[in-house]
Amino acid sequence: MDAEKGKGTGFEHQPVLYDEVMAALQIRPDGIYVDGTLGGAGHAGGIARQLGETGWLIGIDRDKAALTSAKERLKDAVCRVSLIHSEFSRIENILDDLEIDNIDGALLDLGVSSPQLDQPDRGFSYMQDGPLDMRMNRDDRLTALEVVNNYSEAELADIIRRYGEERWAVRIAAFIVKARQQKPLERTFELVEVVKQAIPAKARREGPHPAKRTFQALRIEVNQELTELSQALDRYIDRLRPGGRLAVITFHSLEDRIAKDCFRNRANPCICPRHLPRCVCGKTADIRGDTLKAIQPKSEEIGSNPRARSAKLRYVEKR
């Protein structure tokens, strides 16, 4: 999740856990590195500054506005730069197209970026009125408008409960269906009001904004974020060269659980029954298991960038 000026492009970006990411990647000047969630290129700019003329930075984003901003930000890089409009989960196809077998490192900074949150017409924010959109890639067909107005009550309840971890999911879904029977819900503030009505007054006064979890759930559904992450992690690890590192920044427990489980399984892939005295399955770890602990922002960073509060960084190194 990003928040630093995008030099007039309107895409602002303040990279979270910047120093920690640079340390985790251990960037080699002649290496090949992938930023799979390019955003405004805050992290990518830091990678590029450590690469020499023989280095190669590959930036991927499904938001064309992010790519436009990143192109401007990276225009003075001395390394080779390739910017790709795509989902980060397509890493195998992207590397094959570039005729690259293995990479030295990669970063995935997950979640919605600050520019997307801050632009009302993107429809991500429950704090600003805008159309119910929430697409990271505006070429995609599915929007939050479609989900809110056409999914069944059961489907809505399931999405809000699973992706938003919202205790009032069933009630919110029922209120959405009742409201859309009067007229379609087309604006973010219309949805916010429905969610507020669905959540009991006492619960509204506790915790985060009452619509936060519902908006998170809808965004994840529209962009299929957890599916993409689940598909991507093993693919990135597979393409790391020995000593290469993958760093992942997550912003909520669902993402972090997927990353943590994937890394643990790769660090300890044995499937033998516990009662056996030794491993007979033949599965061996291909990543180091001593780097798996989550790194969180320091209090100083949270003070200057509150959106960093929920961030966690995990990284692995290929054996």
Secondary structure, DSSP 8 states (H G I E B T S, - for coil): ---S--TTSS-----TTHHHHHHHHT--TT-EEEESS-TTSHHHHHHHHH--TT-EEEEEES-HHHHHHHHHHTTT-SSEEEEEES-GGGHHHHHHHTT---EEEEEEE-S--HHHHH-GGG---SSS--BS---SSTT-S--HHHHHHHS-HHHHHHHHHHHH--TTHHHHHHHHHHHHHHS---BHHHHHHHHHHHS-HHHHTSSS-TTHHHHHHHHHHHHTHHHHHHHHHHHHHHHEEEEEEEEEEESSHHHHHHHHHHHHHHHS---S-TTSSS--S-----B-SSS-S-B---HHHHHH-GGGTT-EEEEEEB-
